[in-house]
Amino acid sequence: MDDVALYAPMTYDESGYPRYAFPANHPAHGDEQYTERRNRIAHQGARHVYGTPAPEIDYHEQDNETWRVIQRSLAERHDEYAAADVVRWAAELDLPTDRVPQLNEVTERLTAMSGFALEPAVGFVPIEQFYGVQADRKFFAAQFIRHHSQPLFSPEADVVHELVGHAPALGNPKVSELYRLTGEAVRRVTLPRTVELVSRVFWFTLEYGVIEEKGQPRAYGAGLLSSFGELEKFRGADIRPLDLKGMATTEYDITDYQHVLFAGRSIDHVHDFFSEFLLTVDDEDPDRIGVSF
């Protein structure tokens, strides 16, 4: 994995700004109004200066309605499938349910809760940069919202994934520490294969992690929490105990439902497992673990 994909395929205009070229199987294909809104958001993000307030997005009423539909649908699924801690974190973050939140207002809440801030992401963010800035309590987040024709599906990580999936955890001081330690680990190691190792463990914990709660697997990973379909399917996956080598050697497809997941006994168990790895990982670990990326 060379990059973290946050956007659909893009071309660039004569000024160097990104323009979307949605493939035929993308929900937005052929929708010129939506495409123009995505281009406008991308242009604002491309002009953004890192570390300054994120651009304010003029979301269309259709975008806000999409957010409302998603909020209602996911809230019901979270009651059934999400870890109790996640429901509590989301309540503490208290995102608006009637409109798409601005990154700045969410950053203001996160900063007060854990010190984290959101940075707008455009296009492909190099993996070392995506993870590395987390050491500074920064997190790259997409600002666009998925197409209204399929509100419960997105082929890309959109603002729903960022704010419903990641933001509640980023606001929790203990769990957000795992994001910060991820950034420190990626900055500390020097080999791409070691970065890949960190990325895979991150994927199976903070992106697609589950815990056992009252005899049932419950979701806490951002990719599960922000996906209606994943929440409906994840209990049918091959759910294994936390295992570093298993995470490092299990292949996954970002375009499909996850067929293998790893479960901790609790959020505290996940924290202890992942933080121990992040604090000690070095460039010899891929060989010690026995992986060959």
NORFEN-V368304 format. One record per pair of residues at least 24 apart in sequence whose C-alpha atoms are under 6 Angstrom apart, sorted by the first residue. I is the first residue (numbers start at 1). GAP is how many residues later the second one is. D is the distance in Angstrom with one decimal. If there is no record, write none. Layout:
i	gap	d
I	GAP	D
I	GAP	D
This chain:
i	gap	d
3	123	4.7
3	124	4.8
4	120	6.0
4	121	5.7
4	123	5.7
5	119	5.1
6	117	6.0
6	150	5.9
6	151	5.3
7	116	5.3
7	149	5.9
17	26	6.0
28	119	5.8
42	80	6.0
45	77	6.0
54	50	5.9
64	35	4.5
64	36	5.5
66	82	5.5
66	85	5.8
67	33	5.9
68	29	6.0
68	30	5.5
81	137	5.3
82	136	5.0
82	137	4.6
83	135	4.8
83	136	5.5
83	137	5.8
89	79	5.1
90	78	5.0
110	61	5.0
113	58	5.3
114	57	5.3
114	59	4.9
131	52	5.0
132	51	4.1
132	54	5.8
132	55	5.7
133	50	6.0
134	45	5.9
134	46	4.9
134	49	4.6
135	45	4.4
135	48	4.1
135	49	5.0
137	43	5.9
152	76	5.7
161	65	5.0
164	62	5.8
165	57	3.7
165	60	5.2
165	61	5.0
166	56	5.1
185	93	5.8
189	93	5.8
189	94	5.9
194	89	5.7
200	48	5.9
201	46	5.8
210	53	4.7
211	52	4.7
211	53	4.6
211	54	5.5
211	55	5.5
212	53	5.3
